[in-house]
Amino acid sequence: MNLIEILKNISDLEIELDKDLTNKSTMRLRARGDLVTIKSRESLSKVLIALNKDSIPYKVLGWGSNQLLKPTSDKIYLELDFPFDKSLLSKPSGTYVLPASTPLNVLTAHAIKFGLKGFESFTGIPASLGGAVFMNAGTGLGEIGTIVRSVKIMEPSGRERLEKITQDSFSYRKNNFLKSGEVIFEVELSPLGMDPEIGKVIRDYLDYRTRTQPLDAKTCGCAFKNDHEFFRDKTCQAGKFIDLAGLKGFTINGIKVSQKHGNFLENTGNGDYFDVINIMDRVNMEMELYFGIKFNREVEL
């Protein structure tokens, strides 16, 4: 496969072969692969047509905050870097139409400034807008799906599709509408009104996260979902069960169960994908032994 030859007639993109992708995940796992950075919807359409014509598998990278990258991959990685008119955030609006590559922290700053309700749901999540919508990202303050009104998707055929969001479009930490090979490239958001206290809510939650989660460590966010029937009591979720089993500090090849929050895995050295999978499997073995339950992974493999 000659990727440069396959995509040679497509503009608004950058191709990097065998690129060091260690910095493409927040966990900083050792990884290399072919990366195509796409800078317009027209180019995205042409890239998907070309890759699917030659049956070349691909995977979209967001900020890598909820993804584990393998040391080497048989897939092409696609990264969106669409232009973003920041003047759209110069004043509050009832509707925002934004590229999927928009950083969530930019939207959080906008919400603090203008008191936009619903935007607090993704407070502190290091992700792009498209990645957050893909997994229905959320915190103790809510889920991003509550403010998504529509999503523009590029199909493998290169055709655009508009997905209108309904009450069935999202579930816990997942979307229910994206099909295999499709790519989210634009998102329409609508705040749930305005409240001058939203800024305080966001700042207080950021302070809470700083005190209770290892935000200064190399992690992928929560490793396991809090979707088990055992978690009806929100004060006793996955991290608490891991703590009760005495697993905080447990380490395999530099991947460590955080001492600060049991549902976070820290890369303290040069760990890779397989080290993370190994320690997650070991944690689940202990969960089954102690409590008779197994956790579902939240992180994308």
ZIQUI-V135321 format. One record per helix or strand of 2 or more residues. SS is the DSSP state (@ for helix, = for strand). FROM is the first residue (numbers start at 1). LEN is the number of residues. If there is no record, write none. Layout:
SS:FROM:LEN
SS:FROM:LEN
//
This chain:
@:3:4
=:13:8
@:22:3
=:32:7
@:41:13
=:58:4
=:76:5
@:86:4
=:96:4
@:104:11
@:119:4
@:129:6
=:138:2
=:142:2
@:144:4
=:148:7
=:160:5
=:170:2
=:174:2
=:183:7
@:198:15
@:229:4
@:238:7
=:251:2
=:255:3
=:264:4
@:273:19
//
